[in-house]
Amino acid sequence: MQERKITRRGRLAGAALAAASMLLLSACGTGSGPDAPEAEGADELALSLDWSTYVAYHAPFAVAQENGIYEKYGLSVTETLPGGSGDAVLEVGTGQTDLAWADLSTAAASMLQDVPVTAVAKIQQRNASGLTVLEGTKLESAEDVVGMRIGSTPGGSDSTLVGAFLQANGIAEDEVQIVNLPANGKFAALMTGDVDAISGQVYFYVSSARDEGAEAHGLSYSDMGLDVLDHGFVASDAFIESSPQAIERFLRAYREGLAETIADPAAACEVLAAKSDGAVLQDSCEAQLDLWLPLVTPVDDAEWGLNSEDDWQATVGALVEFSDARGDRDPASMFTNDFVPAD
């Protein structure tokens, strides 16, 4: 998506802190985060992640936890792994957690259904979701999808997008077979030939196939006519009302964890691999970060974390036109930039 005019209440002009600057500040101490209370009185914050297991792009969270960054900003963060972005947004909307790392297009569909959440930061510049196939299966355009068995996860971001993609390209439901699979079962189904393609983050599955000695390729939905928002953070409306400073401190902590991940992906993967109890392998993590990090807004970019109304209008318009998403909520009310760090 192209970046467009963005407004932010009281936003300072100029670029955000560069990754190296944040790392230097981090080395100077751990008790001076903006508005950070003493560690012993840290604010508790519950965070929903978007898979049933840890994956490579969860590395900044592991770094922030294990390297004391959350503590520096006066936060005590716990995590859940409910299964997918839709599940994560639902946890936040029902008050089980406070914030979610989730696909924002999926969050938009939930907001249309009156789930009481609001996006507080956009992290990925470009949506990486799409279809992945193994070598030997032709996938050069949307037309090649006709007749395929497509693995998709109910409750995941891909279940929202695959239907919208089909409608956007005039592919009828009976021209493909959607095979419902858990998030950690899709790749296995692709490798065993139980499905022809799987829906989800293309870079992740291409890298996973290489780890298994196979070659895979894919196309993103944005390359096939469906350009929508990708990952960022959503918060419950109740948490926004009760704990606005905690949200800003969390975003500062995440940005610092992301900066450390960018500066040393191998070290970040070591931290995540240790935390994941074997779910994340070092080499695989490094390979996936190599493909994911270029999709992320750089931490020294003045627009890091910011949402734009044009992007939300376009995403909601596509979901309403090409999927079953319906509702009256104004896209301009689905996000706020008030908590994105301005320095």
PEUR-V844025 format. One record per pair of residues at least 12 apart in sequence whose C-alpha atoms are under 6 Angstrom apart, sorted by the first residue. I is the first residue (numbers start at 0). GAP is how many residues later the second one is. D is the distance in whole Angstrom. If there is no record, write none. Layout:
I/GAP/D, I/GAP/D
This chain:
5/302/5, 7/329/6, 8/329/6, 10/331/6, 11/330/6, 14/286/6, 14/287/4, 15/284/5, 15/285/6, 15/286/5, 15/327/5, 16/283/5, 17/282/4, 18/240/5, 29/42/4, 30/41/5, 32/39/6, 32/40/5, 35/37/5, 35/38/5, 36/37/5, 38/32/6, 38/35/5, 41/32/5, 41/33/5, 41/34/6, 42/32/5, 42/33/6, 43/31/6, 43/32/5, 43/33/6, 44/32/5, 45/31/6, 45/32/5, 45/33/6, 45/51/5, 45/52/5, 46/32/5, 46/50/6, 46/52/5, 46/53/5, 47/31/6, 47/32/5, 47/40/5, 47/52/4, 48/32/5, 48/51/6, 48/52/5, 49/33/6, 49/34/4, 49/35/5, 49/38/6, 49/52/6, 50/30/6, 50/32/4, 50/33/5, 51/29/5, 51/30/6, 51/31/4, 55/229/5, 58/209/6, 58/213/5, 59/197/5, 59/198/5, 59/201/6, 61/210/6, 62/194/5, 63/193/5, 68/184/6, 69/183/6, 72/176/6, 83/71/6, 83/72/4, 84/17/5, 84/18/6, 84/71/5, 84/72/5, 85/69/5, 85/70/5, 86/68/5, 87/12/6, 91/144/6, 92/22/5, 92/23/5, 92/24/6, 92/143/6, 97/137/6, 97/138/6, 98/135/6, 98/136/4, 99/133/6, 99/134/5, 100/131/6, 100/132/5, 101/129/5, 101/130/6, 102/127/5, 102/128/4, 103/125/6, 103/126/5, 103/127/5, 104/124/5, 105/51/5, 108/216/6, 111/214/6, 111/215/4, 111/217/6, 112/214/6, 115/121/6, 116/118/5, 116/119/4, 116/120/5, 117/116/5, 117/117/6, 117/216/5, 117/217/5, 118/114/6, 118/115/4, 118/216/4, 119/113/6, 119/114/5, 119/215/6, 119/216/5, 120/111/5, 120/112/5, 120/184/5, 120/185/6, 121/110/4, 121/183/5, 121/184/6, 121/185/6, 122/108/6, 122/109/5, 122/173/6, 122/174/6, 122/182/5, 123/106/6, 123/107/5, 123/171/6, 123/172/4, 123/173/6, 124/170/6, 124/171/6, 124/172/6, 125/169/6, 126/102/6, 126/103/5, 127/73/5, 127/92/6, 128/71/5, 128/72/4, 128/73/6, 128/91/5, 129/69/6, 129/70/5, 129/72/6, 129/89/6, 129/90/4, 129/91/5, 130/67/6, 130/68/5, 130/87/5, 130/88/6, 131/65/5, 131/66/5, 131/70/6, 131/85/6, 131/86/4, 132/64/5, 132/83/6, 132/84/6, 132/85/6, 133/82/4, 134/80/5, 134/81/5, 145/29/6, 145/30/6, 146/28/6, 146/29/5, 147/28/5, 147/48/6, 148/28/5, 148/29/6, 148/46/5, 148/47/5, 149/28/5, 149/29/6, 149/45/6, 149/47/5, 149/48/5, 150/28/5, 150/29/6, 150/35/6, 150/47/4, 151/28/5, 151/29/6, 151/47/5, 152/27/6, 152/28/5, 152/29/5, 152/30/6, 157/41/6, 157/42/5, 163/158/5, 163/159/5, 166/155/5, 167/154/6, 201/16/6, 203/84/6, 227/87/5, 247/91/5, 268/13/6, 268/16/6, 304/35/6, 305/31/6, 308/23/6, 311/19/6, 312/18/6
